[in-house]
C-alpha cells in the first residue's frame, strides 16, 4: 500500500503515531521503560534534563494512551512504578529503529566528511 492509499483511509499514519508519542520526552520515557519497570525518581534521574512537572505530565498522557501501566503500592511513603503495557511493547520495534537511526545520525554528525554527503 502506498502513501496515497493510506491517506485515503482517513489520515497519515505518521501523524497518528506522533499524536501519541510526539514531543521531546515521550519516546525517551518509553525507551527507558524498555529495560523494565522504573520508579518515578529512576526515570527522572535517567532523563536529567526533564523537569518533575513535565515528567509527570508525559507519564499521565502515556498512561491515558495505554502505552504504560502505573502501579501504586499501598505503602508509606507511596511507591509508584511505571512499566510498558502490552500495547506499549508493540512500540519497541519503532524505538529500536529510532535508536539505530540515532546512532547512524550521531556518527554522521561527528564525522565532518560524512556529514556533507
DSSP file (Angstrom, degrees, kcal/mol; ACC not computed):
  #  RESIDUE AA STRUCTURE BP1 BP2  ACC     N-H-->O    O-->H-N    N-H-->O    O-->H-N    TCO  KAPPA ALPHA  PHI   PSI    X-CA   Y-CA   Z-CA
    1    1 A X              0   0    0      0, 0.0     2,-0.1     0, 0.0     0, 0.0   0.000 360.0 360.0 360.0 127.7    0.0    0.0    0.0
    2    2 A X     >  -     0   0    0      1,-0.1     4,-1.6     4,-0.0     3,-0.4  -0.356 360.0 -94.2 -90.1 175.5    1.5    3.4   -1.0
    3    3 A X  H  > S+     0   0    0      1,-0.2     4,-2.2     2,-0.2     5,-0.1   0.816 121.7  56.5 -58.5 -35.4    1.2    6.7    0.9
    4    4 A X  H  > S+     0   0    0      2,-0.2     4,-2.0     1,-0.2    -1,-0.2   0.904 104.9  51.7 -66.3 -40.3   -1.8    7.8   -1.2
    5    5 A X  H  > S+     0   0    0     -3,-0.4     4,-0.8     1,-0.2    -1,-0.2   0.916 110.5  49.0 -60.7 -43.0   -3.8    4.8   -0.2
    6    6 A X  H ><>S+     0   0    0     -4,-1.6     3,-0.9     1,-0.2     5,-0.7   0.904 109.3  52.2 -63.6 -42.0   -3.1    5.3    3.4
    7    7 A X  H >X5S+     0   0    0     -4,-2.2     3,-1.4     1,-0.3     4,-0.7   0.877 105.3  55.4 -63.2 -36.8   -4.1    9.0    3.2
    8    8 A X  H 3<5S+     0   0    0     -4,-2.0    -1,-0.3     1,-0.3    -2,-0.2   0.722  96.4  68.1 -67.3 -20.1   -7.4    8.0    1.6
    9    9 A X  T <<5S-     0   0    0     -3,-0.9    -1,-0.3    -4,-0.8    -2,-0.2   0.346 132.4 -72.4 -84.7   7.5   -8.1    5.8    4.6
   10   10 A X  T <45S-     0   0    0     -3,-1.4     2,-0.2    -4,-0.1    -2,-0.2   0.619  93.6 -24.6 118.1  14.5   -8.5    8.7    6.9
   11   11 A X  S  <<S-     0   0    0     -4,-0.7     2,-0.4    -5,-0.7    -2,-0.2  -0.658  80.2 -53.6 137.8 169.1   -5.2   10.3    7.6
   12   12 A X     >  -     0   0    0     -2,-0.2     4,-1.9     1,-0.1     5,-0.1  -0.634  35.2-147.8 -80.5 126.3   -1.5    9.9    7.7
   13   13 A X  H  > S+     0   0    0     -2,-0.4     4,-2.2     1,-0.2    -1,-0.1   0.800  99.5  57.9 -66.1 -26.9   -0.3    7.1    9.9
   14   14 A X  H  > S+     0   0    0      2,-0.2     4,-2.7     1,-0.2    -1,-0.2   0.911 106.4  48.7 -67.8 -40.6    2.8    9.0   10.9
   15   15 A X  H  > S+     0   0    0      2,-0.2     4,-2.0     1,-0.2    -2,-0.2   0.905 109.7  52.6 -62.4 -40.6    0.6   11.8   12.2
   16   16 A X  H  X S+     0   0    0     -4,-1.9     4,-0.6     2,-0.2    -2,-0.2   0.910 111.5  46.4 -61.4 -41.9   -1.4    9.3   14.1
   17   17 A X  H >X S+     0   0    0     -4,-2.2     4,-2.5     1,-0.2     3,-1.2   0.936 112.8  48.5 -64.9 -47.3    1.8    7.9   15.7
   18   18 A X  H 3X S+     0   0    0     -4,-2.7     4,-1.9     1,-0.3    -1,-0.2   0.776 100.6  65.3 -67.5 -25.5    3.2   11.3   16.5
   19   19 A X  H 3< S+     0   0    0     -4,-2.0    -1,-0.3    -5,-0.2    -2,-0.2   0.766 114.3  33.1 -66.4 -22.1   -0.1   12.4   18.1
   20   20 A X  H << S+     0   0    0     -3,-1.2    -2,-0.2    -4,-0.6    -1,-0.2   0.825 136.7  19.2 -98.6 -41.7    0.5    9.7   20.7
   21   21 A X  H  < S+     0   0    0     -4,-2.5     6,-0.6     5,-0.0    -3,-0.2   0.266  92.9 121.2-117.9  10.9    4.3    9.7   21.1
   22   22 A X     <  +     0   0    0     -4,-1.9     4,-0.4    -5,-0.3     3,-0.2  -0.113  41.1  62.6 -70.0 172.4    5.3   13.0   19.7
   23   23 A X  S    S-     0   0    0      1,-0.2     4,-0.4     2,-0.1    -3,-0.0  -0.330  95.6 -68.4  98.3 176.3    7.1   15.7   21.6
   24   24 A X  S    S+     0   0    0      1,-0.1     4,-0.2    -2,-0.1    -1,-0.2   0.788 120.6  29.0 -75.7 -29.7   10.6   15.8   23.1
   25   25 A X  S  > S+     0   0    0     -3,-0.2     4,-2.7     2,-0.1     5,-0.2   0.733  93.1  79.1-112.6 -25.0   10.1   13.3   26.0
   26   26 A X  H  > S+     0   0    0     -4,-0.4     4,-2.6     1,-0.2     5,-0.2   0.910  99.4  44.4 -60.6 -46.5    7.6   10.6   25.3
   27   27 A X  H  > S+     0   0    0     -6,-0.6     4,-2.5    -4,-0.4    -1,-0.2   0.881 113.8  52.2 -64.6 -36.1    9.8    8.4   23.2
   28   28 A X  H  > S+     0   0    0     -4,-0.2     4,-2.1     2,-0.2    -2,-0.2   0.918 110.1  48.1 -64.5 -43.2   12.7    8.9   25.6
   29   29 A X  H  X S+     0   0    0     -4,-2.7     4,-1.5     2,-0.2    -2,-0.2   0.933 112.6  48.2 -62.5 -46.2   10.5    7.8   28.5
   30   30 A X  H  X S+     0   0    0     -4,-2.6     4,-0.8    -5,-0.2    -2,-0.2   0.901 109.2  53.9 -61.2 -40.1    9.3    4.7   26.6
   31   31 A X  H >X S+     0   0    0     -4,-2.5     3,-0.7     1,-0.2     4,-0.5   0.897 106.9  51.3 -61.7 -40.8   12.9    3.9   25.7
   32   32 A X  H >< S+     0   0    0     -4,-2.1     3,-0.5     1,-0.2    -1,-0.2   0.827 108.7  52.5 -65.1 -30.6   13.8    4.0   29.4
   33   33 A X  H >< S+     0   0    0     -4,-1.5     3,-1.4     1,-0.2    51,-0.5   0.604  87.8  79.6 -83.0 -11.7   10.9    1.6   30.2
   34   34 A X  H << S+     0   0    0     -4,-0.8    -1,-0.2    -3,-0.7    -2,-0.2   0.870  89.9  57.2 -59.7 -34.8   12.0   -1.0   27.5
   35   35 A X  T << S-     0   0    0     -4,-0.5    -1,-0.3    -3,-0.5     2,-0.2   0.562 124.0 -85.1 -74.2  -8.6   14.6   -2.1   30.1
   36   36 A X    <   -     0   0    0     -3,-1.4    -1,-0.3    -4,-0.1    46,-0.1  -0.776  69.8 -18.5 133.5-177.7   11.9   -2.8   32.6
   37   37 A X        -     0   0    0     -2,-0.2     2,-0.3    -3,-0.1    46,-0.2  -0.318  58.4-172.0 -64.7 139.2    9.8   -1.3   35.4
   38   38 A X  E     -A   82   0A   0     44,-2.6    44,-3.1    -2,-0.0     2,-0.2  -0.978  19.9-129.1-134.7 147.5   11.0    2.0   36.8
   39   39 A X  E  >  -A   81   0A   0     -2,-0.3     4,-2.2    42,-0.2     3,-0.2  -0.525  37.7-102.8 -85.9 163.5   10.0    4.2   39.7
   40   40 A X  H  > S+     0   0    0     40,-0.8     4,-2.7     1,-0.2     5,-0.2   0.919 121.2  48.3 -53.7 -50.9    9.4    7.9   39.1
   41   41 A X  H  > S+     0   0    0      1,-0.2     4,-2.5     2,-0.2    -1,-0.2   0.843 108.5  54.9 -64.2 -33.1   12.7    9.0   40.6
   42   42 A X  H  > S+     0   0    0      2,-0.2     4,-1.9    -3,-0.2    -1,-0.2   0.926 110.3  46.5 -63.2 -43.8   14.6    6.5   38.5
   43   43 A X  H  X S+     0   0    0     -4,-2.2     4,-1.1     2,-0.2    -2,-0.2   0.935 112.2  50.0 -63.2 -45.4   13.1    7.8   35.4
   44   44 A X  H >< S+     0   0    0     -4,-2.7     3,-0.5     1,-0.2     6,-0.2   0.909 111.3  48.5 -62.3 -41.8   13.8   11.4   36.4
   45   45 A X  H 3< S+     0   0    0     -4,-2.5     3,-0.4     1,-0.2    -1,-0.2   0.859 110.0  52.4 -65.6 -33.9   17.5   10.6   37.1
   46   46 A X  H 3< S+     0   0    0     -4,-1.9     2,-0.4     1,-0.3    -1,-0.2   0.666 112.8  45.3 -78.6 -14.8   17.9    8.8   33.8
   47   47 A X  S X< S+     0   0    0     -4,-1.1     3,-1.8    -3,-0.5    -1,-0.3  -0.703  74.8 178.0-123.9  77.1   16.5   11.8   31.9
   48   48 A X  T 3  S+     0   0    0     -2,-0.4    -1,-0.1    -3,-0.4    -2,-0.1   0.730  72.0  54.9 -61.1 -27.0   18.4   14.6   33.6
   49   49 A X  T 3  S+     0   0    0     -3,-0.1    -1,-0.3     2,-0.1     2,-0.3   0.638  86.5  96.3 -83.8 -11.9   17.0   17.5   31.5
   50   50 A X  S <  S-     0   0    0     -3,-1.8     2,-0.1    -6,-0.2    -3,-0.1  -0.564  71.2-130.4 -82.7 139.6   13.3   16.8   32.2
   51   51 A X     >  -     0   0    0     -2,-0.3     4,-2.6     1,-0.1     5,-0.2  -0.471  20.7-115.7 -82.0 159.4   11.5   18.6   34.9
   52   52 A X  H  > S+     0   0    0      1,-0.2     4,-2.4     2,-0.2     5,-0.2   0.909 116.9  50.9 -58.3 -44.1    9.5   16.8   37.5
   53   53 A X  H  > S+     0   0    0      2,-0.2     4,-2.3     1,-0.2    -1,-0.2   0.920 111.3  46.7 -61.8 -46.1    6.3   18.6   36.3
   54   54 A X  H  > S+     0   0    0      2,-0.2     4,-2.8     1,-0.2     5,-0.2   0.906 111.4  51.3 -65.9 -41.7    7.0   17.6   32.6
   55   55 A X  H  X S+     0   0    0     -4,-2.6     4,-2.6     1,-0.2     5,-0.2   0.923 110.3  50.0 -61.1 -43.6    7.8   14.0   33.5
   56   56 A X  H  X S+     0   0    0     -4,-2.4     4,-2.2    -5,-0.2    -2,-0.2   0.927 112.6  46.7 -59.4 -46.4    4.5   13.8   35.5
   57   57 A X  H  X S+     0   0    0     -4,-2.3     4,-2.3     2,-0.2    -2,-0.2   0.924 113.6  47.5 -62.4 -46.0    2.5   15.2   32.6
   58   58 A X  H  X S+     0   0    0     -4,-2.8     4,-2.5     1,-0.2    -1,-0.2   0.900 111.2  50.8 -65.8 -40.4    4.1   13.0   30.0
   59   59 A X  H  X S+     0   0    0     -4,-2.6     4,-2.2    -5,-0.2    -1,-0.2   0.908 109.8  51.0 -63.0 -41.4    3.6    9.9   32.1
   60   60 A X  H  X S+     0   0    0     -4,-2.2     4,-2.5    -5,-0.2    -2,-0.2   0.921 111.4  47.4 -61.2 -44.0    0.0   10.7   32.6
   61   61 A X  H  X S+     0   0    0     -4,-2.3     4,-1.9     2,-0.2    -2,-0.2   0.910 111.7  49.7 -65.6 -42.0   -0.5   11.1   28.9
   62   62 A X  H  <>S+     0   0    0     -4,-2.5     5,-2.5     1,-0.2     6,-1.0   0.873 111.9  49.4 -64.3 -36.1    1.3    7.9   28.1
   63   63 A X  H ><5S+     0   0    0     -4,-2.2     3,-1.6     3,-0.2    -2,-0.2   0.912 109.1  51.5 -68.1 -42.4   -0.9    6.1   30.7
   64   64 A X  H 3<5S+     0   0    0     -4,-2.5    -2,-0.2     1,-0.3    -1,-0.2   0.836 108.8  51.6 -62.4 -32.5   -4.1    7.7   29.2
   65   65 A X  T 3<5S-     0   0    0     -4,-1.9    -1,-0.3    -5,-0.2    -2,-0.2   0.333 115.5-119.6 -86.8   7.5   -3.0    6.4   25.8
   66   66 A X  T < 5S+     0   0    0     -3,-1.6    22,-0.4     2,-0.2    21,-0.3   0.725  81.4 118.8  63.7  25.1   -2.5    2.9   27.3
   67   67 A X  S   <S+     0   0    0     -5,-2.5    18,-2.2    -6,-0.2     2,-0.3   0.737  75.3  30.7 -89.7 -24.9    1.2    2.7   26.5
   68   68 A X  E    S-B   84   0A   0     -6,-1.0     2,-0.5    16,-0.3    16,-0.2  -0.897  70.8-135.2-130.1 161.5    2.3    2.4   30.1
   69   69 A X  E     -B   83   0A   0     14,-3.2    14,-1.8    -2,-0.3     2,-0.6  -0.968  12.3-154.5-116.2 130.6    1.0    1.0   33.3
   70   70 A X  E     -B   82   0A   0     -2,-0.5     2,-0.5    12,-0.2    12,-0.2  -0.928  11.6-167.5-105.5 120.0    1.2    2.9   36.5
   71   71 A X  E     -B   81   0A   0     10,-3.0    10,-2.7    -2,-0.6     2,-0.5  -0.941   2.2-164.1-113.4 122.9    1.2    0.7   39.6
   72   72 A X  E     -B   80   0A   0     -2,-0.5     2,-0.4     8,-0.2     8,-0.2  -0.915   6.8-153.2-107.8 126.6    0.6    2.3   43.0
   73   73 A X  E     -B   79   0A   0      6,-3.3     2,-2.4    -2,-0.5     6,-1.1  -0.827  23.6-119.9 -99.0 135.6    1.5    0.2   46.1
   74   74 A X  S    S+     0   0    0     -2,-0.4     2,-0.3     4,-0.1     4,-0.1  -0.443  70.2 121.3 -76.3  76.4   -0.3    1.0   49.3
   75   75 A X        -     0   0    0     -2,-2.4     2,-0.5     4,-0.1     4,-0.1  -0.847  65.6 -94.2-130.3 165.2    2.8    1.9   51.3
   76   76 A X  S    S+     0   0    0     -2,-0.3     2,-0.2     1,-0.2    -2,-0.0  -0.986 118.4  31.8-124.2 119.8    4.0    4.9   53.3
   77   77 A X  S    S-     0   0    0     -2,-0.5    -1,-0.2     1,-0.0    -2,-0.0   0.622 117.5-107.9 -68.5 159.5    5.7    6.7   51.6
   78   78 A X        -     0   0    0     -2,-0.2     2,-0.5    -4,-0.1    -4,-0.1  -0.253  28.0-149.8 -59.5 140.4    3.8    5.8   48.4
   79   79 A X  E     - B   0  73A   0     -6,-1.1    -6,-3.3    -4,-0.1     2,-0.4  -0.967  17.2-179.7-114.3 123.4    5.6    3.6   46.0
   80   80 A X  E     - B   0  72A   0     -2,-0.5   -40,-0.8    -8,-0.2     2,-0.3  -0.986   3.1-172.1-126.4 131.6    4.7    4.1   42.3
   81   81 A X  E     -AB  39  71A   0    -10,-2.7   -10,-3.0    -2,-0.4     2,-0.4  -0.917   8.6-153.2-123.8 150.9    6.1    2.1   39.4
   82   82 A X  E     +AB  38  70A   0    -44,-3.1   -44,-2.6    -2,-0.3     2,-0.3  -0.962  20.0 163.2-123.1 139.0    5.8    2.5   35.7
   83   83 A X  E     - B   0  69A   0    -14,-1.8   -14,-3.2    -2,-0.4     2,-0.2  -0.966  43.4 -88.9-147.1 162.2    6.1   -0.2   33.0
   84   84 A X  E     - B   0  68A   0    -51,-0.5   -16,-0.3    -2,-0.3     2,-0.1  -0.529  41.3-134.7 -70.8 138.4    5.3   -0.7   29.4
   85   85 A X     >  -     0   0    0    -18,-2.2     4,-2.2    -2,-0.2     5,-0.1  -0.320  31.6 -98.3 -79.1 173.5    1.8   -2.1   28.8
   86   86 A X  H  > S+     0   0    0      1,-0.2     4,-0.7     2,-0.2    -1,-0.1   0.924 130.4  47.6 -58.9 -43.0    1.3   -4.9   26.4
   87   87 A X  H >4 S+     0   0    0    -21,-0.3     3,-1.0     1,-0.2     4,-0.3   0.897 108.9  54.1 -64.7 -40.2    0.2   -2.3   23.8
   88   88 A X  H >4 S+     0   0    0    -22,-0.4     3,-1.6     1,-0.3     4,-0.2   0.845 100.1  61.0 -62.2 -34.3    3.3   -0.2   24.7
   89   89 A X  H >< S+     0   0    0     -4,-2.2     3,-1.3     1,-0.3     4,-0.4   0.750  90.6  68.6 -66.3 -21.9    5.5   -3.1   24.0
   90   90 A X  T << S+     0   0    0     -3,-1.0     3,-0.3    -4,-0.7    -1,-0.3   0.684  94.3  59.1 -68.4 -14.4    4.2   -3.1   20.4
   91   91 A X  T X> S+     0   0    0     -3,-1.6     4,-2.1    -4,-0.3     3,-0.5   0.538  78.1  92.2 -88.5  -8.6    6.1    0.1   20.0
   92   92 A X  H <> S+     0   0    0     -3,-1.3     4,-2.9     1,-0.2     5,-0.2   0.894  81.5  54.4 -57.0 -44.0    9.5   -1.4   20.9
   93   93 A X  H 3> S+     0   0    0     -4,-0.4     4,-2.1    -3,-0.3    -1,-0.2   0.880 109.0  49.7 -59.3 -34.4   10.4   -2.1   17.3
   94   94 A X  H <> S+     0   0    0     -3,-0.5     4,-2.5    -4,-0.3    -1,-0.2   0.920 111.3  48.5 -67.4 -43.4    9.8    1.5   16.4
   95   95 A X  H  X S+     0   0    0     -4,-2.1     4,-2.6     2,-0.2    -2,-0.2   0.902 110.5  51.4 -62.9 -41.1   12.0    2.6   19.3
   96   96 A X  H  X S+     0   0    0     -4,-2.9     4,-2.4     2,-0.2    -1,-0.2   0.910 110.5  48.7 -61.8 -41.7   14.7    0.2   18.2
   97   97 A X  H  X S+     0   0    0     -4,-2.1     4,-2.5    -5,-0.2    -2,-0.2   0.902 111.5  49.8 -64.6 -40.5   14.6    1.6   14.7
   98   98 A X  H  X S+     0   0    0     -4,-2.5     4,-2.6     2,-0.2    -2,-0.2   0.906 110.7  49.9 -63.4 -41.2   14.8    5.1   16.1
   99   99 A X  H  X S+     0   0    0     -4,-2.6     4,-2.1     2,-0.2    -2,-0.2   0.916 111.3  48.5 -64.1 -43.2   17.8    4.2   18.2
  100  100 A X  H  X S+     0   0    0     -4,-2.4     4,-2.0     2,-0.2    -2,-0.2   0.930 112.9  47.3 -62.8 -45.6   19.5    2.6   15.2
  101  101 A X  H  X S+     0   0    0     -4,-2.5     4,-2.8     1,-0.2    -1,-0.2   0.903 110.0  54.3 -62.0 -40.7   18.9    5.7   13.1
  102  102 A X  H  X S+     0   0    0     -4,-2.6     4,-2.7     2,-0.2    -1,-0.2   0.880 106.5  51.2 -61.3 -39.7   20.1    7.9   16.0
  103  103 A X  H  X S+     0   0    0     -4,-2.1     4,-2.2     2,-0.2    -1,-0.2   0.930 112.0  46.3 -63.1 -44.9   23.4    6.0   16.2
  104  104 A X  H  X S+     0   0    0     -4,-2.0     4,-2.5     1,-0.2    -2,-0.2   0.917 113.3  50.1 -62.6 -43.1   23.9    6.5   12.4
  105  105 A X  H  X S+     0   0    0     -4,-2.8     4,-2.7     2,-0.2     5,-0.2   0.915 108.6  51.5 -63.0 -43.5   23.0   10.1   12.7
  106  106 A X  H  X S+     0   0    0     -4,-2.7     4,-2.0     1,-0.2    -1,-0.2   0.910 112.0  47.0 -61.2 -41.7   25.4   10.7   15.6
  107  107 A X  H  X S+     0   0    0     -4,-2.2     4,-1.1     2,-0.2    -1,-0.2   0.924 112.4  50.2 -63.9 -43.2   28.2    9.1   13.6
  108  108 A X  H  < S+     0   0    0     -4,-2.5     3,-0.4     1,-0.2     7,-0.4   0.907 112.4  46.0 -62.6 -43.7   27.4   11.2   10.6
  109  109 A X  H  < S+     0   0    0     -4,-2.7    -1,-0.2     1,-0.2    -2,-0.2   0.852 112.1  51.2 -69.2 -34.8   27.3   14.4   12.5
  110  110 A X  H  < S+     0   0    0     -4,-2.0     2,-0.7    -5,-0.2    -1,-0.2   0.666 100.8  69.5 -78.7 -14.8   30.5   13.7   14.3
  111  111 A X     X  -     0   0    0     -4,-1.1     4,-2.2    -3,-0.4     3,-0.2  -0.889  68.2-161.9-106.5 105.6   32.3   12.9   11.0
  112  112 A X  T  4 S+     0   0    0     -2,-0.7     4,-0.5     1,-0.2    -1,-0.1   0.804  90.0  52.5 -58.7 -31.1   32.8   16.1    9.0
  113  113 A X  T >4 S+     0   0    0      1,-0.2     3,-0.7     2,-0.2    -1,-0.2   0.930 113.3  42.1 -70.1 -45.1   33.4   14.2    5.8
  114  114 A X  G >4 S+     0   0    0      1,-0.2     3,-1.4    -3,-0.2    -2,-0.2   0.798 103.4  66.9 -72.5 -28.7   30.2   12.1    6.1
  115  115 A X  G 3< S+     0   0    0     -4,-2.2    -1,-0.2    -7,-0.4    -2,-0.2   0.678  98.6  53.0 -70.5 -14.7   28.0   14.9    7.2
  116  116 A X  G <         0   0    0     -3,-0.7    -1,-0.3    -4,-0.5    -2,-0.2   0.501 360.0 360.0 -95.5  -4.5   28.3   16.7    3.8
  117  117 A X    <         0   0    0     -3,-1.4    -2,-0.2    -4,-0.2    -1,-0.2   0.446 360.0 360.0-104.0 360.0   27.3   13.6    1.8
